[in-house]
């Protein structure tokens, strides 16, 4: 029989609350991964469409947005959507231009740029679903 203590030892960990249409946890993970990829890419000399200062500021903003993301505040999801759109546009356009210029698939700068475009695109999907959920919430059963 389960008790609140679980297996008879340790601290009680409450069950995760389910919030309909909330995908902030996925966005949070993607933003932290994007921040790490940004810093590693720039540190290893990849040619990103950002200066060093812009790269660090972008990584910082992504991590702060990830840290603030929660199901109780709708405004942060709009900010997350703007960040994801910006990343998708910036890195997507750069990746497509490099591909059109016949850059090799094994070029490190192309790989990092394409990865950042895809991470941003997936984050945009999750933030859009969350924003949609915030608007539908009053109408859900």
N, C-alpha and C positions, 0 to 999 in steps of 0.2 A: 504494500500500500504506500503510495507516495504521500509524503508530508511536505510542508513548505520548505523544509531544509534539504529536500532532494534525497540523497543517499544516506542521510543520517549524519552528515558532517558538512562543514563549510558554510558559507554565507548563502542566504536566500537571494536568488536572482529572479526578478519578476519577469513574467512573459512579455515578449515584445508586443507592444500595442499595434494593432493592424489599422492603418489609415487607408481608406480606399483611394486608389489612383495616386498614391504617393511613391515617387521613385527617387527621392532625394538621396537615399543611401547609395544607389547606383551612381548618381551624378557625383556625389562626394568622392567615391573611389576613382572615378574617371578623371576628376579634376586633380586629385593628388598624383595619380599616375602621369597625367599630362605635365604637371609641374616638375616631376622627377625627370621625365624625358626631355623637357625643355632645358633643364640645367645640365644634364649629361650631354645632350647634343651640343650645346654651346661650349661646354668645357672641353669637349673632344675636337673642337674646330669645325663642326658642321656649319655649312652656310645656310643659316636660317634667315627669313625675311625680317628679322628684328636685330637691333643693336644689342650689345651685352646688357646695357642698362634696361632696355625694354624687355629683354628676356627675363631678367631677375624680377622686375616689377610685375610682369605677367605671371610668373610662377608664384610670387607673393600674393597677388590678387586671387589666383585660383585656389590657393591653400586657405586664405581667409574666407573666401566664399564657401569652400567645402566645410570649414569649421562652423560657419554661421548657419548653414543649411539645416532646416528643421521643418516638421510638418505644421507648425503653428503659425508661421509667418509667410504670407504669400509673396511679399515683395522680393524676398531673396531668390525665389524661383524665376521671377522676371529678370533679375540681374544675372542669374545663372544662364538663362536663355540668351541674353545679350552676349555674355562671355563666350558661350558655345557657338553662337552665330559668327562672332568675330573670328574665333579660331578656325571655324570651318571655311569662312571666306578667305582669310589670310593664307592659311596653309593649303587649302584646296586649290586656290588659284595658282599658288607657287608650285605645287606638285604637278598640276596639269601643264603649266608652262615648261617646267623642266622635262616632263615626259615628251611634250611636243618638240622640244629642242634635242630630242634623242639622247637624253642623259641615260646612262646605264642604270638598270635596275639595281645593280650592286653598289651604286654610288651612295656613300653614307649619308650625304646631305639629302638625297632624294628619299631614302628610307625613313629618316627622321621626319622629314616634312610630310610624307605620305602618312606615317603613323600618327602624327599630330592632327592631320586633317581627319583621319578616320575616328580617332578618339573624340575630337570635337563634334563630329557628326553624330556619333552615338550618344554623347552627352546632350546634344541638342534634342535628340529624340526623347530621352528620358525627362528632360526639363519641360518639353512641350506637353508630354503626357501628364506631368505633375500640374502644370498651369491649367490644363484642361480639367483636371480633377478638381482644382480649386473652384473653377467656375461651375462645375456640375454638382459639387457637394451639396448646395441647398436643395437640389432637385432629386438627390438620390434617396432611395427608400431607407 
